[in-house]
Amino acid sequence: MKGVSSSLAALGFLTSIVGATTAQAADRYGVVCIHNRTGVSINFQAKVGNGQWQQFTLAPGANRWFSHKYSFGGQDSSPPLEVKFDSDLRRNSLFNLTYQLKRNAAEGDSCGEGKPYGFQYEPNNRNFIDLKAL
């Protein structure tokens, strides 16, 4: 009986190691998803790591994801993703904000698997927007 319980304990330990390794290997991407929760199109810029700023427009209710493919399973490390936008929706007025967004480690590179962020109106003034983690 003692040998059987030792064998079962060893098997349980081995199964937990294999299970953890399998879960880590399944994460192939670092993903972030940006939603537009306003009623206006949002222009913003994004850059990955030391790359160049790129311009994007996000229609009301739309979303856009950014993904980074890991070099190996379980890597769980991505270059920084920075987003810059004008927080002031009034014409001829600029108030630029820049954020570095965190990503979710995911099996795929879809918006549904990404860490969600949303452009939304400031609670007390719809002339201003911000980008918040959802």
C-alpha positions as CSV (number, residue, x, y, z in Angstrom):
1,M,0.0,0.0,0.0
2,K,2.9,2.3,0.9
3,G,4.5,1.8,-2.6
4,V,1.1,2.5,-4.3
5,S,0.6,5.8,-2.5
6,S,4.2,6.9,-3.3
7,S,3.6,6.0,-6.9
8,L,0.4,7.9,-7.0
9,A,2.0,11.0,-5.4
10,A,4.8,10.8,-7.9
11,L,2.3,10.5,-10.8
12,G,0.3,13.5,-9.5
13,F,3.5,15.6,-9.3
14,L,4.6,14.5,-12.8
15,T,1.1,15.3,-14.2
16,S,1.2,18.8,-12.6
17,I,4.6,19.5,-14.2
18,V,3.5,18.3,-17.6
19,G,0.2,20.3,-17.3
20,A,2.1,23.5,-16.5
21,T,4.5,23.0,-19.3
22,T,1.7,22.4,-21.8
23,A,-0.2,25.6,-20.7
24,Q,3.0,27.7,-21.0
25,A,3.8,26.3,-24.5
26,A,0.3,27.3,-25.6
27,D,1.0,31.0,-25.2
28,R,2.3,32.0,-28.6
29,Y,1.4,35.7,-28.7
30,G,1.3,38.8,-26.7
31,V,-1.9,40.6,-27.6
32,V,-3.7,43.9,-26.8
33,C,-7.1,45.0,-28.1
34,I,-8.3,48.6,-28.3
35,H,-12.0,49.3,-28.5
36,N,-13.7,52.6,-29.4
37,R,-16.5,53.1,-26.9
38,T,-17.3,56.6,-28.1
39,G,-19.6,57.9,-30.8
40,V,-16.8,59.5,-32.9
41,S,-13.8,58.2,-34.9
42,I,-10.6,58.2,-32.9
43,N,-7.3,59.0,-34.6
44,F,-4.3,57.6,-32.7
45,Q,-0.7,56.6,-33.3
46,A,1.0,53.4,-32.1
47,K,4.5,52.1,-32.1
48,V,6.1,48.8,-31.1
49,G,9.4,48.9,-29.3
50,N,11.9,51.3,-31.0
51,G,9.8,51.2,-34.2
52,Q,8.2,54.1,-36.0
53,W,4.9,55.7,-35.0
54,Q,2.0,54.5,-37.3
55,Q,-1.3,56.3,-37.7
56,F,-4.6,54.5,-37.2
57,T,-8.3,55.5,-37.2
58,L,-10.8,53.6,-35.1
59,A,-14.5,54.0,-36.0
60,P,-17.2,54.2,-33.3
61,G,-17.8,50.7,-31.9
62,A,-14.8,49.2,-33.7
63,N,-11.7,47.6,-32.3
64,R,-8.1,47.0,-33.4
65,W,-5.6,44.5,-32.0
66,F,-1.9,44.4,-31.9
67,S,0.0,41.2,-31.4
68,H,3.6,40.1,-31.0
69,K,4.6,36.5,-31.9
70,Y,6.8,34.9,-29.2
71,S,10.1,33.3,-30.3
72,F,9.3,30.2,-28.2
73,G,6.5,28.8,-26.1
74,G,6.1,30.3,-22.7
75,Q,8.2,33.3,-23.5
76,D,5.6,35.8,-22.2
77,S,7.6,38.9,-23.1
78,S,6.8,41.4,-25.8
79,P,8.4,44.7,-26.9
80,P,6.5,47.7,-25.4
81,L,3.4,49.0,-27.3
82,E,2.9,52.7,-27.0
83,V,-0.3,54.6,-28.0
84,K,-0.5,58.3,-28.5
85,F,-3.7,60.3,-29.1
86,D,-5.3,63.8,-28.7
87,S,-7.5,63.6,-25.7
88,D,-9.3,66.9,-26.5
89,L,-12.0,66.4,-29.1
90,R,-12.5,70.1,-29.7
91,R,-11.2,71.6,-32.9
92,N,-7.9,73.6,-32.8
93,S,-7.1,72.2,-29.4
94,L,-4.5,69.6,-28.6
95,F,-3.9,67.6,-25.4
96,N,-1.8,64.6,-26.3
97,L,-1.6,61.6,-24.0
98,T,0.8,58.7,-24.4
99,Y,0.4,55.3,-22.7
100,Q,2.4,52.1,-22.7
101,L,-0.1,49.2,-22.9
102,K,0.4,45.8,-21.3
103,R,-0.5,42.7,-23.4
104,N,-2.1,39.3,-22.5
105,A,-0.2,36.2,-23.3
106,A,-2.5,34.2,-25.6
107,E,-2.7,31.1,-27.8
108,G,-3.9,33.2,-30.8
109,D,-3.6,36.7,-32.1
110,S,-7.2,37.8,-32.0
111,C,-8.9,40.8,-30.3
112,G,-10.8,38.4,-28.0
113,E,-7.6,37.1,-26.5
114,G,-5.9,40.5,-26.0
115,K,-5.8,42.6,-22.9
116,P,-8.7,45.0,-23.5
117,Y,-8.5,48.8,-23.5
118,G,-11.2,51.2,-24.5
119,F,-11.3,54.8,-25.7
120,Q,-14.1,56.4,-23.8
121,Y,-15.5,59.8,-22.9
122,E,-14.4,61.4,-19.7
123,P,-17.3,61.0,-17.2
124,N,-18.0,64.7,-16.7
125,N,-17.1,66.1,-20.1
126,R,-17.7,64.5,-23.5
127,N,-15.2,66.9,-25.1
128,F,-12.4,64.7,-23.7
129,I,-11.5,61.1,-24.1
130,D,-9.1,58.7,-22.4
131,L,-7.8,55.2,-23.0
132,K,-8.6,52.9,-20.0
133,A,-8.0,49.2,-19.3
134,L,-11.4,47.4,-19.4
